[in-house]
Structure formats: C-alpha cells, structure tokens
Amino acid sequence: MRLPQNLPPKAPHHELRFAMLFLAFTVLFSVGALSFMNKKIVHELRQKGLQVNSLVQEVGELKSENLWLYERYSEGKKVMESIDDSLTNLQTEAEVASARKLSKTVQVLLKNGVPADVSAASTASDSTTLDILILGTHGGLTDTIMLASVNSTLKTVTLLSLPRDLVVNGRRINEYYTRYGIDPLRKEIQTITGHYPEKYAVVDLKAFVTLVDALEGIDVTVEKAIYDPYYPGPNESYQVFSLAVGPQHLDGATALKYARTRKTSSDFERAKRQQQVIEAVRAKFLEQNWLKNFDQLAEVYDSLNDSVETDVSLLEIISYAQAYSSYTLEKGNVLTSSNYLYSTISPQGAYLLLPKDPTYREILEYVRGLVGE
C-alpha cells in the first residue's frame, strides 16, 4: 500500500511548539528575575537612603554639639584669660611689694648693721676663713681660677690664683667645672690649698663688661707696657691691643682685654692683672657708695643674672660688702713655675703644670702663711 506523497512532515510542528514553549519560559523567567532584582535593588536603595539620612542627622547633631562646645570653650577661654590677667596683676603687685619690703630691709641693714644670723661670717665652715671661689669662663673652660679667703681676725681678704694648666687627676684644672661641676672642683681646690670654698661665682665675659661699665669704668696702673697683636677678634681674627705704662681708665671692653691678654706676657702675669682688676672694681664700688643706692645695686644684680652662676644672694653680697669693705686686700699671689710648680709637655705636645711636691704640702704651708692661719 503506498502512502500519499503530499502529506507534510510532523516533526517540524513539534519542534516549533517546543521552541515557543522554551521562549515563553525564558521570558517569564527573565521577567521574574528582573522583578526580583528590582525589588532587591529598591530595598537596598531604601536601606542606603535610611543610612544616609541617619548619617546626615548624626552630622547635624555633631555640628550642633561642636558649635555648643565651641561656644562653651570661647566663654571658658575668656574667663581663663580674665583670671590669668588678674593673677599677673597680683604677681606684679606682689613683686613690687616684695621689692619695696626688701629695699626697706636692706636700708635697715645698712643703717644698723647685719644681724649675726645673716652676716657673711656665719656662712663659713669650720675653717677660720670664709673662702669664695671666683671662676672666669669663656666657652667651656674656666681660664680664671681665683680663691678669695677672708680672715675676720686679721681683717684681710687674700687673693690666690691657680693657673689654668695645673694638672689634677690627669686633667687640667680649667676643665673641671665644665666636665664635673662645681662641687668636684671645690674638693680639688681644698686638696690643693687646704681651703674648701663655701661660696662660688662663675662670671663670663659679658657679665664682666656689664659690671665694669655699670661702675663707669675702673682705674688701674699699668706696670708693664702691653702690646699684643694676637688678641682674639671677631670671626677667628686677630686685633692689636696695647696699653702704655702708667695710670689708665678702662671701660668694660678694654678692662676685659687687659685681664685676658697673655700672648706677649704669660698666664702668670695675666693672673696678677686679674687680681689688680678685682681690686679696681672693689675700689670703684666703694667710691660710688653703691651700698647707699640699693636700686642701682639691685638693677645691676638683675642684669648679671643670665651671665653669672653663683650661690651668693644679693643680701649676702650686701652683707659681705658692709662687713669687709675696710679689710686689706692682699693680692699678687699666684702659683707659678717660679715657686711651687714645674712645667712639662704632654705626649700630645700640650703645656702642663705639676706640683713640685705631689702631696701639695709645700703649697698648703704657703697658703696658710698667706691667709694668716
């Protein structure tokens, strides 16, 4: 039996329906997925919106709080400034009142004498003398080392200079203050001289010039003409310093040069000139009667605060000046290579001085004879 030749095939119809069904499913799935994603995105956007609104609200609150704190700070600052001004005024008034009170106290002391409990002699140790260590410094070294011993029995003030190149414990003595401080240097001075300095003063170049100028200069008699073409100048240069023999009136800067020059003389001669300058300062101090002019004395003392390190108070200075102004000043005493020291050269080529008697017994006896013990 033969089949009809014109019948269409059935397979394509099935494939078309399947394709249409798949397409419909895909569309439905896509629509559902898009709807789901849309809801999720909308939900997340709403959450973000809520967070943003919350942050905006918090920022607004913080801004308001900071503004309130700033206002409180400004008010508090004004109050503190007012309190600070009041305290400053009170402090100034207290300082003025204190200065007036001190001035009256000093005037009473000058008129009636220093009471025993604040007198200069009461600061001394078990020694029969009051010993004051005077150091002159330039940079880190104390090239001027002088001991002033006050003997109240003999009514003398004896000056003794120790050369800067004297070796103690393997070091030059002019290094001791900078390296170890004042107390170790005090002990070395006691070992060498037998006298422990109860008081000390470290004076730099600026303070010396200020003091001499405040005294309107000092008067010295130059015993040997000075001509030094190597005196230190600015920027590591040299300048010529010269003085003729005879009486000379020196201002602060010239007095400093007179006390420092040594290139054409010696360190020992310089030490003698420094003692001469001390005598000239003392003479001018008494001549101008500074003890009767407390305001001027206090002004100079304050101007020297930054350039002088000392444990001597203003009241003690006044008591010393009053108690010892009439004492005889014994000067010209210097430890040198001509008496109790000898010179040598270190392996590095440095000039050094050592005691001829390493026990210092000869120097101790010499100092006892000087101060009259």
ABEGO torsion letter per residue (X at the ends): XBBBAABBBAAAAAAAAAAAAAAAAAAAAAAAAAAAAAAAAAAAAAAAAAAAAAAAAAAAAAAAAAAAAAAAAAAAAAAAAAAAAAAAAAAAAAAAAAAAAAAAAAAAAAAAEBBAAABAAAABBABABBBBBBBBBBEABBABBBBBBBBAAAGBBBBBBBBAABBBGGBBAAAAAAAAEAAAAAAAAAAAAGBBBABBBBBBAAAAAAAAAAAGEBBBBBABBBBBAABBBBGGBBBBBBBBBEBBBBBAAAAAAAAABAAABBAAAAAAAAAAAAAAAAAAAAAAGAAABAAAAAAAAAAAAAABBBABBAAAAAAAAAAAAABBBBBGBBBBAABABBBBBBAAGBBBBBBABAAGAAAAAAAAAAAGX
